[in-house]
Amino acid sequence: MKAYVFPGQGAQFVGMGKDLYESSADAHELFEKANEILGFRITDLMFSGTDEDLRQTRVTQPAIFLHSVILSVTLGDQFKPDMVAGHSLGEFSALVANKALSFEDGLKLVYKRALAMQKACEKEPSTMAAILGLDDAIVEEVCKSIDEVVVPANYNTPGQLVISGSIKGIEIACTKLKEAGARRALPLKVGGAFHSPLMEPARIELAEAINTTHFNQPICPIYQNATAQRVTDPVQIRKNLIAQLTAPVLWTQLVKNMIADGGSEFIELGPGNVLQGLISKIGGAQVMVSSGSVKA
């Protein structure tokens, strides 16, 4: 079975989507529609802006969403997923790809999400760190022992878990996790503590927008971050999407569930190839991974 997967924040690069814009009439039309919806020319920032431009959350998230979704549109008849999933932000791209959300509604929600998250980050300085070479259970135990906000945020692969929390909490956790045997405890250059309780103000703000947005019956199941389970019910999809901002991304678990349900070919749509690497480590030789585009 064919699974399409969509990357999250961090995969952006200057020039992303330019080939699509110039070579496909459908892509050109959708990019211009996005400029109109957002009220600024995000294409200028994507195609010829600076790295600093693309690091702004209000730009990064809609830019990655647009690249992923528009790339899937240009595949035409080749795009026939049996299942979809997205890492963090990528879940919105996946929901447009499986027709649960319209392109317009998906973009509006992503932009709302970006602004709400940026506001939450500015309210309370926070950060994240990647922990490598340690069992998940040990990382979870250490996080619980710290009297600060610090929680598991991204279960990326076995032996790679990203933690999220207050700056002090992450500093303490990195020291303790190294002492516990972590191969590396690497602070990340991110704007805040994504997928942690510190995103609660953003979750409340986004929940209102999600609850007033129409969700369709999808054409195929989505495996969602908050539960790692196969979902087709629009009501449950909405509930899981709201939970996503403060819940951990259960990527390892959901990929294993997709494989158990027959997923054998994983195709990444969007900038970069991070998910291909993660899925290869999770599924090993039993799955095939590739990119949906060699150029764009």
C-alpha positions in Angstrom: 0.0 0.0 0.0 1.1 3.5 -0.8 1.6 6.0 2.0 2.2 9.7 1.4 3.9 11.6 4.2 4.4 15.4 4.7 7.3 17.1 6.6 7.0 19.7 9.3 8.9 22.9 10.3 12.6 22.9 9.7 12.6 21.4 6.2 12.4 24.9 4.5 15.0 26.3 2.1 15.3 29.4 0.0 14.0 28.6 -3.5 11.6 26.0 -2.4 8.7 25.6 -4.9 10.1 27.9 -7.5 10.4 25.1 -10.1 6.8 24.2 -9.5 5.6 27.8 -9.9 7.4 28.2 -13.2 6.7 24.8 -14.7 3.1 24.1 -13.7 0.0 26.2 -14.5 -1.9 24.6 -11.6 0.9 25.3 -9.2 1.2 28.9 -10.4 -2.5 29.4 -9.8 -2.4 27.9 -6.3 0.6 29.9 -5.3 -1.0 33.1 -6.4 -4.2 32.2 -4.6 -2.1 31.7 -1.5 -0.6 35.2 -1.8 -4.1 36.6 -2.0 -5.4 34.6 1.0 -2.4 35.5 3.2 -2.3 39.2 2.2 1.4 39.2 1.3 3.5 37.6 -1.4 4.8 34.6 0.4 6.2 33.4 -3.0 8.7 36.2 -3.0 10.0 35.1 0.4 10.0 31.4 -0.6 11.7 31.9 -4.0 14.2 34.7 -3.3 14.0 35.7 0.3 16.7 35.0 2.9 17.2 32.2 5.4 16.1 34.6 8.1 12.9 35.4 6.3 12.0 31.7 6.1 12.9 31.1 9.8 10.0 33.4 10.8 7.2 31.0 12.0 4.5 33.1 10.3 6.4 32.4 7.0 7.9 29.0 7.6 4.7 27.1 8.3 2.6 28.3 5.4 5.6 28.0 3.1 6.2 24.3 3.9 2.4 23.6 3.7 2.2 25.2 0.3 5.2 23.4 -1.1 3.9 20.0 0.1 0.3 20.4 -0.9 1.0 22.0 -4.3 3.6 19.3 -5.1 0.9 16.7 -4.5 -1.5 18.5 -6.8 1.1 18.5 -9.6 1.4 14.8 -9.4 -2.1 14.5 -10.9 -3.2 10.9 -11.5 0.0 9.6 -9.9 -1.2 10.8 -6.5 -3.3 8.0 -5.2 -2.6 7.5 -1.5 -3.9 4.5 0.4 -3.0 6.3 3.7 -1.4 9.7 4.7 0.4 11.2 7.7 2.3 14.4 8.4 4.9 15.3 11.0 3.6 18.1 13.2 2.8 20.9 10.8 2.7 18.3 8.0 -0.5 16.9 9.4 -2.3 19.9 7.9 -0.8 19.1 4.5 -1.9 15.5 4.8 -5.4 16.5 5.6 -5.6 18.6 2.4 -4.1 15.7 0.5 -6.7 13.2 1.7 -9.5 15.8 1.0 -10.5 16.2 4.6 -9.7 19.9 4.3 -9.9 22.3 1.3 -6.7 24.0 0.2 -8.1 27.4 1.3 -9.2 26.2 4.7 -6.0 24.3 5.3 -3.9 27.4 4.5 -6.0 29.6 6.7 -5.6 27.2 9.6 -1.9 26.8 9.1 -1.4 30.6 9.1 -3.6 30.9 12.2 -1.5 28.2 13.9 1.8 29.9 13.0 0.7 33.3 14.4 -0.7 31.6 17.6 2.5 29.6 18.2 4.7 32.7 17.6 2.6 34.6 20.1 3.0 31.8 22.7 6.8 31.6 22.1 7.1 35.4 22.7 5.0 35.1 25.9 7.4 32.7 27.6 10.9 31.9 26.3 11.4 28.2 25.8 13.2 25.7 23.6 13.7 22.0 22.6 16.6 19.5 22.5 17.2 16.2 20.6 18.2 13.3 22.8 20.1 10.6 20.9 21.0 7.0 21.9 18.8 6.5 24.9 15.7 4.4 25.5 12.5 6.4 25.4 11.5 5.2 28.9 14.6 6.6 30.4 14.1 10.0 28.8 10.5 10.0 30.0 11.5 9.2 33.5 14.2 11.9 33.6 11.7 14.5 32.3 9.2 13.6 35.0 11.9 14.0 37.7 12.6 17.7 36.9 10.7 20.5 38.7 10.3 22.5 35.5 8.2 22.2 32.3 10.1 19.6 30.3 8.3 16.8 28.3 8.9 14.4 25.4 7.8 16.2 22.3 8.8 14.2 19.1 9.2 10.4 19.1 11.1 10.5 15.8 12.8 7.1 15.7 13.9 4.5 18.3 16.8 6.2 20.1 15.9 9.7 18.9 13.5 11.7 21.1 13.1 15.5 21.1 12.2 17.1 24.4 10.5 20.4 24.9 10.1 22.9 27.7 11.4 25.9 29.6 14.9 27.0 28.9 16.0 26.1 32.5 14.2 22.7 32.3 15.8 21.8 29.0 19.3 22.7 30.4 18.7 20.5 33.5 17.3 17.7 31.4 20.3 17.7 28.9 22.7 17.4 31.8 20.8 14.6 33.5 20.3 12.7 30.2 24.0 12.8 29.4 24.7 11.4 32.9 22.1 8.7 32.2 24.0 7.6 29.0 22.6 9.7 26.2 25.0 9.7 23.2 24.1 13.3 22.6 21.8 15.9 24.1 21.6 18.6 21.5 19.8 21.9 22.0 17.8 22.9 18.9 17.6 26.3 17.3 13.8 26.7 17.5 11.6 29.5 18.6 9.9 27.8 21.4 8.7 24.6 23.2 6.5 23.1 20.6 4.3 20.1 21.6 4.4 21.0 25.2 2.1 22.6 27.9 3.7 25.9 27.0 1.7 25.9 23.8 -1.6 25.9 25.6 -2.4 29.5 24.7 -1.9 28.7 21.1 -4.0 25.5 21.4 -6.9 27.4 22.8 -6.7 30.0 20.0 -6.4 27.4 17.2 -9.2 25.2 18.7 -11.7 28.0 18.0 -10.6 28.2 14.4 -10.6 24.4 13.9 -14.0 24.1 15.4 -15.5 26.6 13.0 -13.9 25.0 9.9 -15.6 22.4 7.8 -14.0 19.0 7.6 -15.0 16.5 4.8 -15.0 12.7 4.9 -11.4 11.9 3.7 -10.7 9.7 0.7 -8.2 7.6 2.8 -7.2 7.3 6.4 -4.8 9.7 8.2 -2.6 8.5 11.0 -2.5 11.4 13.4 0.3 12.6 15.6 -1.6 12.8 18.9 -2.8 9.2 18.9 -0.7 7.4 16.2 -4.0 5.7 15.1 -5.8 5.3 11.8 -8.6 7.9 11.6 -11.3 8.6 9.0 -14.0 10.2 11.2 -14.0 14.0 10.7 -15.1 14.6 14.3 -12.1 12.6 15.6 -9.8 14.2 13.1 -10.7 17.7 14.4 -10.3 16.6 18.0 -6.8 15.1 17.4 -5.7 18.2 15.4 -6.6 20.4 18.4 -4.7 18.2 20.8 -1.7 18.2 18.6 -0.2 21.5 19.7 0.4 20.4 23.3 0.6 16.6 22.7 3.8 14.8 21.6 4.3 13.8 18.0 4.1 10.0 18.1 5.9 9.5 14.8 7.7 6.2 15.5 4.4 4.7 16.7 2.3 5.9 13.8 4.8 4.7 11.2 4.8 1.3 12.8 1.0 1.3 12.7 1.0 2.3 9.1 3.4 -0.6 8.3 1.3 -3.0 10.3 -1.8 -1.9 8.3 0.0 -2.7 5.0 2.0 0.5 4.3 5.0 -0.6 2.2 5.9 2.4 0.0 6.4 5.7 1.7 6.6 8.8 -0.5 7.6 12.1 1.1 6.1 15.3 -0.4 7.6 18.6 0.5 11.0 20.2 1.0 13.9 18.0 2.2 14.1 14.3 2.9 14.1 14.1 6.7 11.1 11.8 6.9 12.6 9.4 4.4 15.5 8.9 6.8 13.3 8.5 9.9 11.0 6.0 8.2 14.0 4.0 6.9 15.2 3.6 10.5 11.8 2.7 11.8 10.7 0.3 9.0 14.1 -1.0 7.9 14.2 -3.2 4.8 10.5 -4.0 4.9 9.6 -0.6 3.5 10.5 1.5 0.4 11.0 5.3 0.9 11.3 7.9 -1.8 10.6 11.6 -2.6 7.6 12.7 -4.6 9.8 15.1 -6.6 13.5 15.1 -7.5 13.5 18.8 -8.3 10.9 21.0 -6.6 
